[in-house]
Amino acid sequence: MNNPNIRQPIVTVCGHVDHGKTSLLDKLRQSSIQEEEAGGITQKISFTLYPSGQLRASCPLIDKKKIKLDIPGFLFIDTPGHTAFTNLRKRGGSLADLAVLVIDINDGIKPQTAEVIQILKHNQTPFIIALNKIDNISSWKTNLNIELKNSIEDQQQNVKQNFNEKYLTLVGALQSHGFDSDLFYNIEDFTKKIALVPCSAKTGEGIPELIMVLCGLSQKYLVGKLTIKKEGKGVILEIKKEKDNSYFESILYEGELSKKDSIAVSDINGKAIITRIRVLEEILPLSKRFSPKEKITASTGLRMQVIEKADILPGMPFIVFNENKEEIEKIFKQQLIESIKTEKQGIIVKADSLGSLEALLSILSDEKIPVVKAGIGSINKTDIASAKANLQINELDSIIIGFNIDIDEEASELAKQTSSIKILTEEVIYKLIDDLKEFRLEKRREIEKRRLMELSPLAKIKILPQYVFRNTNPSIFGVRVEAGRVIPRMSLIDENNEKLNPISGIQLENQSQKEVSEGQEPAIAIQGINFERRLKDINFLYSDMSESQFKNFKKNKDLLSSKEISLIQEIAEIKRQKKADWGM
């Protein structure tokens, strides 16, 4: 008999794209999806109410193994497109009581799986692993009439060996993420090891065992934490528009919510938006449909339409309002302070919801990438201005990253006018972080190389003797820049390691130049020499450098191109004409 004071555990189903998250849930509910109910609204939703009666019907092992079941069932949350997973936050930790991490046993841990593990770890969410797609193991024989452990033992020797190699590889990979794991039937203490449950969403093999493990873990470790409280609290998961109305698809994770209640929803600054409820609907058990309700009790999935037209954002918390606005705003602000921590310097970060933003900030913190400004919604002109200001502080931070959002038109136009500002947007966090790390690496190398070249500019210049414009005082003649760049006051040597006075001026197409680069043919002026006597038989001039400058180039050769490395070696050989161990 279920305990009426215990709520359903909230179980999130997460994992890499195409590893079978939704297929697994479809398999769980396929025998009981109700027909289209009159008055219901059909749509793709991200949660499933799974009552205890269906748990027992789907998993005879519950009664066979004599598992006591106080919980009234589960509220499963699917995470389509992965992004909704990051929204599952409430004050003090994860919205989910448990997670099922779906991993294709044949693919193992993919980058997105690693990201999910990182978020589960950060949220301190207990989880089990559904090792899906065992039916894709070569020559696997499915047997639904015996328990999973026996089915694995009954496989042919080569199939069993293949299975063992795959699951042990995964055990090793999880170890590198800081988790001990094993097949569920080998585990005695589930608080010390992550349970691996081999299964197939396609054939249904292992699904009863998956339900059994979830029930056992919930009963043993969660029941004391699932007591129903009076005060209604929830999280807005997504905002969906139908015709002219916006519906908040939400989770009520604590207490009760009545259609007569007013609710307080947090804005981005922790201020409470107070609104009445116009429409309140609860998800029907094992269905994709909602039903109008006067009152609902946690844990459950719901849709509501509110009267207040304020700009309410996804991922934001809500609380039933009882004339306690000041106290509620303290709670909201505390949550936002915990969620959005920024520093005095850093990059600009935008995301589609509070949960997404928090997940992104958490991963950036782990990667030691500082954030100066974080917000929810499209990238706008204020973000461009902030990135522009970063150019003066630290070029590495002159970037805006956006998770699952757009760039508004005005910001897009401003960004085009400022090529030195980078904008990166992605729909998958791990890809966004990878792109950001790559940008920062390239930008750091670019900055270091520029600083290196500012200290010691490199150049090889070919003299064009047919273009001598003045023989002396100063000598003015044409050259071609063969490599590097040429600037005024650059010290020069010739191919025999004889010094010349620095360049006193550069002209290109009758215009003075501060710099000319490879391939250009300017005229240069050098004081104190007679071209006819001094340079008539010289083919090339080079930028001069000291031994310490040469050693600095060598130390930073990873910043140089192969052509630049060849040039400094050429200059070194010229220098060694007079000093054999120069630069060694």
Summary of the structure (lengths in Angstrom):
residues: 584
radius of gyration: 33.4
end to end distance: 84.6
largest distance: 108.8
contacts: 1956
relative contact order: 0.09
helix: 34%
strand: 30%
